[in-house]
């Protein structure tokens, strides 16, 4: 019996309700409950990942109703990897929010944060396309509140833009699901995989429309060009912990593309012929180029990191668009890396803005900031990771992507754009780093006479950091993210082997489909009477022998407690 699958969804939802109803006026209690919830979620995520690491596919049937009639949550290698990544990211981000005081700058921060985690976890674990939409809406509603946290006209304007673009995506998502249901009669992903595979190619126009609409929806979430315009202002103007958590939001779009277009609409399907290499790959390469050009052209450090997010998503989707096991594995490794690097950069940017006074994040010279050496070191490490320079994980991720592109129709373009954009990114981040951390030294010499004078140097620093730079928790949170990047580099071998196995499981989905559709539930309960049919049938109407067992390497579970058995 596996009830733990629903815990990453249920625990944050319950904690958000407790915070709102019982601790809304108690800041300390809110912080304790929120941190405790994320620590427990992280422990559960580790357990689920370990269970799925041998190829086991586990399901949870809500209300004990068998798929495709009931809602199911499915924990396979891909889902548990993304759940673990979310939990690993959320804890340092929350620590930073508490240490920097961002959680006190508006109402209901912790409750919204927990609802955001709930929506992200549900999106990764659900086995039903409609409930993917539901969890999308949960995380988006929470993100709207977090976007405008602490107020301000600029932040509110960016939040409205963010909301409008995502409402457009939600509308398209509903149209896509309606079309898909009209054609296939189901929205369970495993059931859809069987029905779409058996569909008549000559009469599959509706399925083609649904496939294209779903790709547009996920492209909006993943900020794929030309649907990326919402991201720079939204991420740059969002509160730093929110922007850092949003590092996983674009990965939800990439996850949707990987899940739907390896299981329901795989490249081998005749109706999807040419869609990936002719459309998705070129758009991904253009997105990569535009993102890195934005890094070079922007004059504000927050927007610089936001444009690097666009570029990193182009890089990731360029690997996904190969739709080979090697390409998906490389994309997943790069997703792990870019999520951690992006979050670290957004948090470092917030420290820079706070310590530079009125200059904030503008790429202009100013007097040195307090603790500048430590901040510069963290920015340097995170920038190396983000730009893909050796020896950190970004370099390894790009190597894997280039290797996965070998033999592809656009291999030359992939290599040229990846390498060229990496050079542009290096120039952009180098310019930003030298402007913020090196030029202040020259400016201090001009204004103070010599930076070797301790009193003058300290006076210059205090102007731009009233707190004196004494903020241990924010530095601890950034240090944790940087340490995770180092660990991802050191343990690249074991990580890539697990991701290779994850990609292989995605391209052999039969155990997933069998586990979801053949797990007994309320719909196929046997009754003790003389007229009972001795044979069971699965959701697709195929007769199953009474002693048929699941395929090796899979585990099916049911919810007896909720089913009242």
C-alpha positions, -999 to +999 in steps of 0.1 A: +000+000+000+016+033-011-001+063+004+031+084+004+027+094-033+000+119-024+020+133+006+040+159-015+006+173-027-014+169+005+011+181+030+017+216+015-020+220+010-028+212+046+000+233+059-012+263+038-046+260+053-032+257+089-011+288+084-040+308+071-065+296+097-044+292+128-012+312+124-019+341+102-010+366+129+020+347+143+050+352+121+073+328+141+047+300+139+042+305+101+080+302+096+082+271+118+053+254+101+065+263+066+100+251+072+088+219+089+065+212+059+093+215+034+117+194+055+091+166+056+083+170+019+120+167+011+123+135+032+092+120+014+106+130-020+139+112-013+119+081-003+098+082-035+129+087-056+147+058-040+116+036-046+114+045-083+151+044-089+150+007-098+123+012-124+093+006-102+061+024-113+038+031-084+003+045-085-022+060-060-059+058-068-079+086-052-111+071-038-099+037-049-114+042-084-096+024-112-082+044-141-093+057-165-125+064-144-108+077-114-079+101-107-045+086-103-011+099-092+018+080-107+054+079-094+079+068-120+115+078-125+107+111-142+080+122-118+101+115-087+132+131-101+112+164-107+095+161-073+129+157-056+143+187-075+114+208-064+119+199-028+156+204-029+151+239-044+123+250-022+140+246+012+170+270+005+147+295-012+124+295+019+155+299+042+165+329+021+131+344+023+131+341+061+167+353+065+162+384+043+128+393+056+110+390+023+083+369+039+074+399+061+069+424+032+034+413+024+006+391+037+002+353+033+036+347+019+040+313+035+005+301+027+010+311-010+044+295-010+030+262+002+001+263-024+028+269-050+047+238-039+014+218-039+006+228-075+041+220-088+042+186-070+008+177-083+017+187-119+047+163-118+028+134-102-006+134-119-014+107-144-044+126-159-042+154-185-072+173-170-057+172-135-024+185-150-045+215-160-060+217-125-025+217-109-013+242-134-040+265-122-033+259-086+004+268-090-004+298-112-030+313-088-004+310-060+022+325-083+000+355-090-001+364-053+036+358-049+045+379-079+029+411-064+041+403-029+053+435-012+035+456-038+049+485-059+037+498-093+064+482-113+059+448-097+021+450-101+025+459-138+048+429-143+024+407-124-005+417-146+015+409-177+025+375-162-012+368-154-025+377-188-001+355-207-007+326-184-044+330-187-040+328-224-021+295-219-048+282-196-075+290-222-056+271-249-051+243-225-089+239-220-094+240-258-067+213-262-083+191-236-118+195-250-105+185-285-086+156-271-115+143-251-138+147-281-115+126-302-103+099-277-130+099-251-105+099-222-080+122-206-060+096-186-025+097-200-020+059-201-054+054-217-048+082-242-015+066-252-034+034-262-062+051-279-041+076-299-018+048-310-048+029-323-064+059-341-069+060-378-042+083-393-065+094-421-092+106-397-069+121-370-072+158-378-087+165-343-058+147-326-033+168-347-051+199-335-050+188-299-013+179-302-004+213-316-025+232-290-009+212-262+026+221-276+016+258-276+005+256-240+037+240-228+057+264-250+041+293-231+050+277-198+085+270-210+090+305-225+097+292-260+100+319-287+078+336-298+058+330-265+086+342-242+078+379-239+061+376-204+092+362-187+119+390-186+099+416-167+080+390-146+111+373-133+132+404-130+106+423-110+094+394-088+106+392-052+139+374-052+127+342-034+097+340-057+119+344-088+142+317-075+113+294-070+101+303-105+132+286-117+113+253-115+081+268-132+095+268-167+106+232-161+070+223-156+064+233-193+094+212-204+081+183-183+048+185-200+065+183-234+086+154-224+057+134-208+030+140-234+053+137-265+070+105-254+038+088-241+008+101-259+022+116-291+056+099-296+078+107-326+071+073-341+034+082-344+026+089-380+004+120-372+034+136-354+058+131-384+082+160-387+067+181-359+098+179-336+127+184-359+109+208-383+092+230-356+103+225-320+141+222-326+145+254-348+123+274-323+144+261-294+176+272-311+162+307-319+150+309-282+186+301-271+201+327-293+176+355-284+180+347-247+218+351-248+216+382-269+193+396-242+220+388-216+245+409-236+221+438-243+204+444-209+215+471-185+200+456-153+213+426-136+179+411-127+168+412-164+202+397-173+194+366-152+159+365-166+172+365-202+196+337-192+165+317-181+151+321-216+184+310-231+187+280-208+152+269-217+161+271-254+192+249-246+170+224-227+143+222-254+169+219-282+179+187-265+144+176-258+135+182-295+159+154-305+134+130-289+160+103-284+170+087-251+203+105-252+186+138-259+161+134-231+187+123-206+209+153-215+179+176-212+171+163-177+207+168-165+206+203-179+173+209-162+187+199-128+217+222-134+199+252-148+172+252-120+198+254-093+220+279-111+191+302-119+179+301-083+213+309-070+217+338-094+184+354-085+192+353-048+227+368-054+211+395-075+188+404-046+218+407-022+235+429-048+205+451-051+201+455-014+237+464-008+242+489-036+216+513-023+199+536-048+219+521-077+204+487-070+208+463-099+218+488-126+249+479-145+268+511-136+297+516-113+291+525-077+310+525-044+320+491-031+294+471-011+299+455+023+309+419+020+317+424-016+343+397-018+319+369-007+291+382-029+315+384-058+326+348-052+291+335-052+282+355-083+313+342-100+306+305-093+269+308-102+278+327-135+304+300-144+277+274-140+250+293-159+273+301-189+285+266-191+322+271-184+343+243-170+345+227-145+309+230-132+278+211-142+268+236-169+298+226-190+290+189-186+253+195-195+263+213-227+286+185-236+259+160-232+235+181-253+261+184-281+268+147-279+230+139-281+228+161-313+253+140-332+237+124-363+207+147-362+194+166-393+203+200-377+235+189-359+256+217-374+231+243-363+228+229-328+266+230-324+269+264-338+241+280-318+251+263-285+288+272-288+281+307-301+255+315-275+278+303-248+304+328-259+279+356-259+267+346-224+303+346-211+308+382-224+275+393-209+281+379-174+317+391-175+306+426-183+281+426-154+306+411-129+333+436-138+309+466-136+295+456-102+326+442-085+357+455-102+349+491-112+338+501-077+374+495-067+386+522-091+357+545-081+367+541-044+403+551-053+391+582-070+367+593-043+385+581-011+420+585-022+430+549-014+410+517-006+438+507+017+424+532+042+402+511+064+381+539+077+373+554+042+366+520+027+343+510+056+325+543+053+319+538+016+305+503+023+281+514+050+264+538+027+252+509+006+245+484+033+228+497+064+227+462+079+264+460+076+262+429+055+255+408+086+230+384+071+240+348+077+208+330+066+207+345+030+243+336+025+237+301+039+208+296+014+229+307-016+258+286-003+235+255-002+225+261-039+261+265-050+271+234-030+244+215-049+258+226-082+292+214-071+277+181-060+259+177-093+293+181-110+312+157-087+285+130-090+278+136-127+285+099-134+259+083-111+234+111-119+237+106-157+233+069-153+200+074-134+189+099-160+198+075-189+175+049-172+148+075-168+149+083-205+149+046-214+118+042-193+101+071-211+106+055-244+093+021-232+060+032-215+043-001-215+050-008-178+036+026-169+005+020-190-001-015-176+003-004-140-021+025-144-048+006-164-046-029-149-045-020-112-077-032-095-101-007-080-138-001-074-146-005-111-136-042-113-145-054-078-156-090-077-190-099-060-196-132-044-225-145-065-232-172-089-234-148-119-200-132-115-179-131-147-148-153-140-127-130-162-117-094-154-113-068-181-089-039-181-099-003-189-094-009-226-119-038-226-093-065-230-098-098-211-072-105-185-065-140-171-074-142-134-037-149-125-021-123-147+006-104-130+021-071-137+052-068-158+085-071-139+099-039-124+064-024-117+044-021-085+007-012-084-009+002-053-045+011-043-061+033-017-081+009+004-086+035+032-103+060+009-122+032-010-138+020+022-127-015+018 
